[in-house]
Amino acid sequence: MTTTTADKPAKNEVERVTCTQATKDLIDKLMAMHGPLLFHQSGGCCDGSAPMCYPRGDFKVGAQDVFMGEIGNQPFYMGKSQFEYWQHTHLMIDVVPGRGSGFSLEGPEGVRFLTRSRVFTDAEYEALDEIGPPPSGAERPPV
């Protein structure tokens, strides 16, 4: 990572969401089967706070969703109320064995997506603060 100072990342280098190689591999497999995808993480109990994967046209995002970035070149959104809890953390989307509940596309593969997180460093949070809040789903709809 290049930096603007010894410890401060450049604004465009701080990502709110990334994923593991295993996740990228699964995304490629799911895209081959379903076409373009969309990820969404909402709130709630059980798997409601797990990242869900849908065919891109099957889930509508809007003003109550926050665009977090992309994983495997696919858009990742989070419910606005959930973002309030997670906004200080970097999300790493991983794949683990087992089936979650719900309609997420990876279920039949015997795996599920899982969010791992860590708190942003002070330098990362400062860089994000300079950028400003992420756009809503209405401001940055999936294409």
Secondary structure, DSSP 8 states (H G I E B T S, - for coil): --BSSSS-B-GGG--SEEE-HHHHHHHHHHHHHHSSEEEEE--SSGGGGS-EEEEGGGS---TTEEEEEEETTEEEEEEHHHHHHHTTEEEEEEEEES--SSS-TTGGGTEEEEEEEEE--HHHHHHHHHH-S--BTTTS---
